[in-house]
């Protein structure tokens, strides 16, 4: 059985979890989920990488921010205890039309850097699994293809324009194979 690496865009996976839970997050174990994907592909899971960002923290922390940070720290510590490599970006807060919005920053570039390092850091790996829906990864997927590394994409999309899960044809076309994640795939790993 060939070895593989699993790269998980946790921002995407969290949105998908909330979508599957109809507004409530579906609780599941990231490690079990990643290993389930590997088993589906008949690949041995060598390493799992999770890309995320801590919640926003203001200069004068309020109770809500403190509670979110404590929950996040518990989540990350559990991942690390399970030997998952966690890469953390940051959370940006913007005020638009009087409302605060929050965005992860630097997460995609961290994932891209690690993808570009596969050939050098894991020369025995010829197939990787990417859990995402972001077309920003198309150039790096194409570069990996030139290096002889196939990308299997696990994603979710719908056909609604401008939805959280609208499909990017370029991403789907760039990978060797893509699989749509279903609610049952997450439920099997709670």
C-alpha positions in Angstrom: 0.0 0.0 0.0 1.5 3.4 -1.0 2.0 6.1 1.5 0.1 9.4 1.3 -0.2 12.8 3.1 -3.5 14.4 3.9 -3.7 18.2 3.8 -6.9 19.7 5.3 -8.1 23.2 4.9 -10.0 23.3 8.3 -11.8 26.6 7.5 -13.5 24.8 4.5 -14.1 21.6 6.6 -15.6 23.7 9.4 -18.0 25.5 7.0 -19.0 22.1 5.6 -19.5 20.7 9.1 -21.9 23.6 9.9 -23.7 23.1 6.5 -24.2 19.4 7.1 -25.4 20.1 10.7 -27.9 22.7 9.3 -26.4 25.5 11.3 -24.8 23.5 14.0 -21.3 22.0 13.7 -21.2 18.3 13.3 -18.6 17.0 15.7 -16.1 14.5 14.4 -12.4 13.6 14.8 -10.1 15.0 12.2 -7.7 12.1 12.5 -10.4 9.5 12.0 -11.8 11.4 9.0 -8.4 11.7 7.4 -7.6 8.1 7.9 -11.1 7.2 6.5 -10.2 9.1 3.3 -6.9 7.3 3.0 -8.7 3.9 3.5 -11.1 4.9 0.7 -8.2 5.5 -1.6 -6.4 2.3 -0.5 -3.4 4.4 0.7 -1.4 4.4 4.0 -1.7 7.6 5.9 1.8 8.8 6.6 1.0 12.3 8.0 -1.9 14.6 8.4 -1.6 18.4 8.1 -4.4 20.7 9.4 -4.4 24.4 8.4 -6.4 26.7 10.6 -6.3 30.0 12.4 -7.0 30.9 16.1 -10.1 33.0 16.8 -9.7 36.8 16.9 -8.3 38.2 20.1 -8.7 41.9 20.8 -6.3 43.9 23.0 -8.8 43.9 25.9 -10.1 40.3 25.8 -13.8 39.9 26.7 -15.3 36.7 28.1 -16.5 35.5 24.7 -13.0 35.8 23.1 -11.4 34.1 26.1 -13.9 31.2 25.9 -13.4 30.8 22.1 -9.6 30.8 22.5 -9.8 28.2 25.3 -11.9 26.0 23.1 -9.5 26.5 20.1 -6.5 25.7 22.3 -8.1 22.5 23.5 -8.9 21.5 19.9 -5.3 22.2 18.7 -3.8 20.4 21.6 -5.9 17.3 20.9 -4.8 17.4 17.2 -1.2 17.6 18.2 -1.6 14.8 20.8 -2.8 12.7 17.9 0.4 13.5 16.0 -1.3 15.8 13.5 0.8 18.6 12.2 -1.1 21.9 12.8 -0.2 25.0 10.8 -1.7 28.2 12.1 -2.4 31.4 10.3 -4.1 34.3 11.9 -7.6 35.8 12.2 -8.3 39.3 10.7 -11.2 41.4 11.9 -12.7 43.9 9.5 -15.6 46.3 10.0 -17.8 46.6 7.0 -21.1 48.5 7.0 -21.0 48.6 10.8 -20.6 44.9 11.1 -17.5 42.9 12.1 -16.4 40.1 9.8 -13.6 37.7 10.4 -11.3 36.1 7.9 -8.4 33.6 8.1 -5.1 35.0 6.8 -1.9 33.2 5.7 -3.6 29.8 5.9 -3.6 29.1 2.2 0.1 30.2 1.8 1.1 27.8 4.6 -0.7 25.0 2.9 0.9 25.9 -0.5 4.4 25.9 1.0 3.9 22.5 2.5 2.4 21.2 -0.8 5.5 22.5 -2.6 7.8 20.7 -0.1 6.2 17.2 -0.6 8.7 16.1 -3.3 11.7 17.2 -1.1 10.4 16.2 2.4 8.5 13.0 1.4 10.2 11.6 -1.8 8.4 8.3 -1.4 4.9 10.0 -1.6 3.4 10.0 -5.2 -0.2 10.7 -4.2 -1.6 13.2 -1.8 -5.1 14.0 -0.5 -6.3 17.6 -0.3 -9.5 18.5 1.5 -10.5 21.9 0.2 -12.5 23.9 -2.3 -10.1 26.7 -2.9 -9.0 27.3 -6.5 -6.0 29.2 -5.2 -4.3 25.7 -5.0 -4.6 25.1 -8.8 -1.0 26.4 -9.6 0.6 24.3 -6.9 -1.4 21.2 -7.9 -0.2 21.7 -11.5 3.4 22.0 -10.2 3.0 18.8 -8.2 1.7 17.0 -11.3 4.9 18.0 -13.2 6.8 16.5 -10.3 4.9 13.2 -10.7 2.7 13.7 -7.6 -1.0 13.1 -8.1 -3.6 15.1 -6.1 -6.8 13.5 -4.9 -9.3 16.2 -4.0 -12.0 15.7 -1.4 -14.4 18.6 -1.6 -18.0 19.6 -1.7 -19.8 21.9 -4.0 -23.3 23.0 -5.1 -24.5 24.6 -8.3 -25.6 27.9 -6.6 -23.6 30.9 -7.9 -21.8 32.8 -5.1 -22.6 30.2 -2.4 -20.1 29.1 0.2 -19.8 25.9 -1.9 -19.9 27.1 -5.5 -17.8 25.0 -7.7 -14.5 26.0 -9.3 -14.1 24.1 -12.6 -10.3 24.9 -12.6 -9.8 23.2 -9.3 -11.7 20.1 -10.3 -9.9 19.9 -13.6 -6.5 20.3 -12.1 -6.6 17.2 -9.8 -6.1 13.5 -10.8 -9.4 12.6 -9.0 -12.0 14.4 -7.0 -14.5 13.0 -4.5 -17.5 14.8 -3.1 -17.7 14.7 0.7 -21.0 13.5 1.9 -22.6 13.9 5.4 -22.1 10.2 6.0 -18.4 10.5 5.6 -18.3 12.9 8.5 -20.8 10.9 10.6 -18.6 7.8 10.4 -15.9 9.6 12.3 -17.6 11.1 15.3 
